[in-house]
């Protein structure tokens, strides 16, 4: 799949961000825990969320629109074809283990941005009493009764934290997760579970205390706004020197990005959950270092690098979360960017002009970064591998074109 992007006039108008993909996936998985109907609203229609629905249906769940009914769950072996497309599918491990006492999950796929091992998931599940074997590329997890434990995560892994929260919600006794990830999407998962009757304390911090319960109820829940989608569209306004509104944004989730944009000269006025973005003044460069939340998000590193490529001055980008998240740099160089890289550090010298080129998206956020760069590049940028972008952005081209961007999908 390909996208064509041409140099665009300054963006104007309104772009609305949808529900958070990284919140929807764990909450969809968690709906299995209660064995009842749950209404989950604001799930973005994406390749990743559709893949998760297909996997869940193959396991016996019934899904209609945004209603998830896991009362008919009958399978504990996740299908290989679905799992290989979606790393988030490993979030099904804990719910299947709770409901069926067993989970068989093929080693998951996803973007090639780093090793992202599942060892922390497995370490935590073993701590609460699971028995785990791995053979022929499949992780086989069994346990009759999970037991509360004290778990310290060597790294604040988002996925491991989510799986352990779900397992601990049904474990016998109290589980304490130290050095837990604190992303807003994890807080959203905890809020969903607590609505159902779970007992999770310390939400939003790095230490979670979870008292296991016997059952959960079905509830209605709305997914939080997608902070990365919103940040990407804010960056699109900035790179074109535009002025407009990005809707459905929570400022408390955007502090690192807002601080850097202000440093660069982009003016943002908050109007409730709407952001008025004014990038009509020249922008200067800045430096970023990605960190677990509440640091600068690794998912915004690539789109932000596109912005730095045309900012006045020199900026530095340090990637500390994933070791292979600079795949977009070679493509930006093809467009005329001036970027020098040493290991996990890149120095970005702003240029006065990018030029369109044929480039390839290797991962989700890198693909979005190339589209953002294409908005400011002379001529046409043709992005292959655009299916990566659609894994994380709903109606990506339509939303941008609605604000004046010259962007469209191409038929292969």
C-alpha positions in Angstrom: 0.0 0.0 0.0 1.3 3.5 -0.9 0.6 7.1 0.1 1.3 10.1 -2.0 2.1 13.4 -0.2 2.8 16.7 -2.0 4.0 20.0 -0.5 1.1 21.5 1.2 0.0 25.0 2.1 0.0 25.8 5.8 -2.7 23.5 7.4 -5.8 25.1 8.8 -9.1 23.9 10.1 -9.9 21.1 12.5 -8.5 17.6 13.0 -10.0 15.3 15.7 -7.9 12.6 17.4 -9.7 9.3 18.1 -9.5 6.8 20.9 -6.1 5.5 22.0 -5.0 2.4 20.2 -2.6 1.6 23.0 -5.5 1.8 25.5 -8.0 -0.1 23.3 -5.9 -3.2 22.9 -5.4 -4.1 26.6 -9.0 -3.1 27.5 -10.3 -5.3 24.7 -8.2 -8.2 26.0 -9.3 -7.4 29.6 -13.0 -7.7 28.6 -12.4 -11.5 28.6 -11.8 -11.5 32.4 -15.4 -10.9 33.4 -17.1 -13.4 31.1 -19.9 -11.0 30.6 -20.9 -8.2 28.1 -18.8 -5.0 28.0 -19.5 -1.9 25.9 -16.2 -0.3 24.9 -16.7 3.0 23.2 -14.2 5.1 21.1 -12.2 2.1 19.9 -10.4 3.3 16.8 -11.0 1.4 13.6 -7.5 0.3 12.8 -5.7 -2.8 11.4 -4.4 -3.6 14.9 -7.8 -3.3 16.7 -9.5 -5.3 13.9 -6.8 -8.0 14.2 -7.4 -8.2 18.0 -11.2 -8.6 17.4 -10.5 -11.4 14.9 -8.3 -13.3 17.3 -10.8 -12.9 20.1 -13.6 -14.2 17.9 -11.5 -17.2 16.9 -11.2 -17.9 20.6 -15.0 -17.9 21.0 -15.8 -14.4 22.0 -18.8 -12.6 20.4 -18.2 -9.1 19.2 -20.8 -6.8 17.7 -19.9 -3.2 17.0 -18.4 -2.2 20.4 -20.0 -4.9 22.5 -17.7 -7.6 23.7 -19.2 -10.8 25.1 -16.7 -13.3 26.4 -19.3 -15.6 27.9 -18.8 -18.0 25.0 -15.0 -18.1 25.3 -13.8 -21.6 24.6 -10.3 -21.6 23.1 -7.0 -20.9 24.8 -4.7 -21.2 21.7 -4.4 -17.9 19.9 -4.2 -18.3 16.1 -0.7 -17.9 14.6 -1.9 -15.9 11.6 -3.4 -13.2 13.7 -0.7 -13.1 16.4 2.1 -12.7 13.9 0.6 -9.3 12.8 0.1 -7.9 16.3 2.5 -7.7 19.2 -0.4 -6.6 21.4 -1.9 -10.1 21.0 0.3 -11.3 23.9 -2.0 -9.2 26.2 -4.4 -12.1 25.9 -2.1 -14.3 28.0 -3.4 -13.2 31.4 -7.1 -13.1 30.5 -7.0 -16.6 29.0 -5.0 -17.9 31.9 -7.6 -16.5 34.4 -10.6 -17.8 32.5 -9.4 -21.2 31.1 -6.4 -21.9 33.3 -4.2 -22.1 30.2 -3.0 -19.8 27.4 -1.0 -20.8 24.4 0.3 -17.7 22.5 2.7 -17.9 19.5 5.6 -15.4 19.8 4.0 -12.1 18.6 4.9 -9.9 15.7 4.6 -6.1 15.2 6.9 -3.3 14.2 10.6 -4.1 13.9 11.7 -1.3 16.2 13.6 -3.4 18.7 13.7 -6.8 20.5 10.8 -6.0 22.9 11.2 -9.3 24.6 8.3 -10.9 26.6 10.6 -12.1 29.3 9.2 -9.5 31.8 5.7 -10.8 31.1 6.8 -14.3 31.8 8.9 -13.4 34.9 5.8 -11.7 36.4 3.4 -14.5 35.5 5.8 -17.1 37.1 5.9 -14.9 40.2 2.1 -15.3 40.6 2.2 -19.0 40.2 2.1 -19.8 36.4 4.0 -22.7 34.9 5.5 -21.7 31.5 7.0 -23.7 28.7 8.1 -22.5 25.3 8.4 -24.8 22.3 8.1 -24.5 18.5 7.6 -20.7 18.8 4.7 -21.0 21.2 4.5 -19.9 24.8 2.4 -22.4 26.9 1.2 -21.0 30.2 -0.8 -22.9 32.8 -2.0 -22.3 36.4 -4.9 -23.6 38.4 -4.9 -20.7 40.9 -2.8 -17.5 40.7 -1.4 -16.3 44.0 -0.5 -12.7 45.0 3.2 -11.8 44.9 5.6 -8.9 45.1 7.0 -8.2 41.6 9.8 -5.8 40.6 10.1 -5.1 36.9 13.6 -4.6 35.7 12.2 -2.1 33.2 8.8 -0.3 33.3 7.4 -2.4 30.4 4.0 -1.2 29.4 2.8 -4.6 28.1 4.2 -6.6 31.1 2.6 -4.2 33.5 -0.8 -4.6 31.7 -0.6 -8.4 31.7 0.3 -8.5 35.3 -2.5 -6.1 36.3 -5.0 -8.5 34.7 -3.5 -11.6 36.2 -3.3 -10.0 39.7 -6.9 -8.9 39.6 -7.9 -12.5 40.1 -4.9 -13.8 42.1 -5.4 -15.0 45.6 -4.3 -12.2 47.9 -2.4 -9.0 47.2 0.0 -8.4 44.4 2.5 -5.4 44.4 4.1 -4.4 41.1 7.1 -2.2 41.6 8.7 -0.1 38.8 5.5 -0.5 36.9 4.9 1.6 33.8 2.8 4.6 34.4 1.5 5.5 31.0 -2.1 7.0 30.7 -3.1 3.9 28.8 -2.3 1.8 31.9 -4.4 4.1 34.1 -7.3 3.7 31.6 -7.0 -0.1 31.9 -7.0 0.1 35.7 -10.1 2.4 35.6 -11.9 -0.1 33.3 -11.1 -2.9 35.7 -12.0 -1.0 38.8 -15.4 -0.1 37.3 -16.0 -3.8 37.0 -15.1 -4.4 40.6 -11.4 -4.9 40.7 -9.3 -3.5 43.6 -6.3 -1.6 42.1 -4.6 1.1 44.0 -1.7 3.5 43.1 -3.0 4.2 39.6 -0.8 6.6 37.8 2.3 5.8 39.9 5.1 3.3 39.6 3.9 1.0 42.4 0.6 -0.7 42.0 -1.2 -2.7 44.7 -3.8 -5.1 43.5 -6.1 -7.2 45.8 -7.5 -10.2 43.9 -11.2 -10.6 43.5 -13.5 -13.5 42.6 -15.5 -11.9 39.8 -16.0 -8.8 37.7 -19.1 -7.3 36.2 -19.8 -6.1 32.7 -19.5 -2.3 32.2 -19.6 0.5 29.7 -16.3 2.3 29.2 -14.9 5.0 26.9 -11.3 4.8 25.7 -9.1 7.9 26.4 -8.0 10.1 23.5 -4.9 9.0 21.6 -2.0 11.2 22.7 0.3 10.0 20.0 -2.2 10.6 17.2 -3.0 14.1 18.6 0.7 14.8 18.9 1.3 13.7 15.3 -1.4 16.1 14.0 0.0 19.0 16.1 3.4 18.3 14.5 1.7 18.4 11.0 0.4 21.9 11.7 3.8 22.9 13.0 5.9 21.6 10.0 3.6 23.4 7.5 3.6 26.7 9.5 -0.2 26.2 9.9 -2.8 27.3 12.4 -5.8 25.2 13.4 -7.4 23.1 16.1 -6.6 19.5 17.2 -9.6 18.2 19.1 -9.9 15.5 21.7 -6.6 16.1 23.5 -5.8 15.8 27.2 -3.1 18.3 28.2 -2.0 16.2 31.2 -0.9 13.5 28.7 1.0 15.9 26.5 3.3 17.8 28.8 6.7 16.7 27.4 5.6 17.4 23.8 4.0 20.8 24.7 7.1 21.9 26.5 9.4 21.2 23.5 7.0 22.8 21.0 6.8 25.9 23.2 10.6 25.9 23.2 10.6 25.9 19.4 8.2 28.8 19.1 4.9 26.9 18.4 2.1 28.5 20.3 -0.6 26.2 21.7 -3.7 27.5 23.5 -5.8 25.0 25.4 -9.5 25.2 25.1 -10.8 22.3 27.2 -9.9 19.2 25.2 -9.3 21.3 22.1 -5.8 22.7 21.3 -5.4 25.8 19.1 -2.1 25.3 17.3 -0.4 28.4 15.9 2.9 27.7 14.1 2.8 30.8 11.8 6.1 32.2 13.3 9.5 30.6 12.3 10.4 27.7 14.5 13.8 27.0 16.1 15.4 23.6 16.9 15.4 21.7 20.2 16.8 18.5 21.6 14.8 15.5 23.0 15.5 12.3 24.9 12.9 9.6 24.9 12.0 8.1 28.2 9.2 6.1 29.8 6.2 8.2 30.8 6.1 10.9 31.9 9.2 11.6 29.7 9.1 12.4 26.0 7.3 9.5 24.3 9.3 7.2 22.1 6.2 7.0 19.8 6.6 10.8 19.0 10.3 10.6 18.3 10.1 10.0 14.6 7.4 12.6 13.8 9.3 15.1 15.9 12.5 14.3 14.0 10.7 15.3 10.8 9.9 18.7 12.4 13.5 19.1 13.6 14.7 18.5 10.0 13.3 21.8 8.9 13.7 23.8 12.1 16.3 26.6 12.3 19.4 25.4 14.1 20.7 22.0 15.4 18.8 19.5 17.6 19.7 16.3 19.2 17.6 13.1 19.5 18.5 10.5 22.0 16.4 7.2 21.9 16.6 5.3 25.1 13.6 3.0 24.9 14.0 1.0 21.7 17.4 0.2 20.1 16.2 0.1 16.5 13.9 3.1 16.3 15.9 5.1 13.8 14.8 3.2 10.6 13.1 6.4 9.3 16.4 8.3 9.2 17.7 6.7 6.0 14.4 7.7 4.3 14.6 11.3 5.6 18.1 11.5 4.2 16.7 10.6 0.8 14.5 13.7 1.2 17.4 15.9 1.9 17.5 16.0 5.7 20.8 16.5 7.4 21.0 13.9 10.2 24.1 12.3 11.6 23.7 9.2 13.8 25.9 7.5 16.3 24.3 4.5 18.1 21.1 5.8 19.8 21.9 9.5 19.3 21.2 11.6 16.2 22.2 15.1 15.5 19.6 16.9 13.3 20.7 20.0 11.4 17.7 21.9 10.1 17.7 22.5 6.3 15.9 25.2 4.4 14.4 22.7 2.0 13.3 19.0 1.8 12.5 17.4 -1.5 10.0 14.7 -2.3 11.3 11.2 -3.0 10.2 7.6 -3.1 10.6 6.3 0.5 9.6 3.3 2.5 7.8 3.1 5.9 9.4 0.4 8.0 7.2 0.8 11.1 4.2 2.7 12.3 5.6 5.9 13.7 8.4 6.1 11.1 5.8 5.9 8.4 3.8 8.8 10.0 7.1 10.8 10.2 7.7 10.4 6.5 4.2 11.7 5.7 4.7 14.7 8.0 8.0 15.4 6.2 6.3 15.1 2.8 3.9 17.9 3.8 6.9 20.3 3.8 8.9 18.8 0.9 9.1 20.2 -2.6 7.3 18.0 -5.1 5.8 14.6 -4.4 6.8 12.0 -1.7 5.6 8.5 -2.4 5.6 6.3 0.7 5.5 2.5 0.3 4.7 0.3 3.2 1.9 2.6 4.2 0.0 -0.3 5.8 2.2 0.3 8.8 0.7 3.8 9.2 -2.9 2.5 9.1 -2.1 0.1 12.0 -2.1 3.2 14.3 -3.9 6.1 12.6 -7.6 5.9 11.7 -8.5 7.7 8.5 -5.0 9.2 8.4 -5.1 10.7 4.9 -8.7 11.9 5.2 -8.1 13.7 8.5 -5.0 15.5 7.1 -6.6 16.4 3.8 -9.5 17.8 5.7 -7.1 20.4 7.0 -5.7 21.2 3.6 -2.9 18.6 3.2 -2.3 17.3 -0.3 -2.2 13.6 0.6 -4.0 10.5 -0.6 -3.6 6.7 -0.9 -2.4 5.2 -4.1 -3.6 1.9 -5.7 -0.7 -0.5 -6.2 
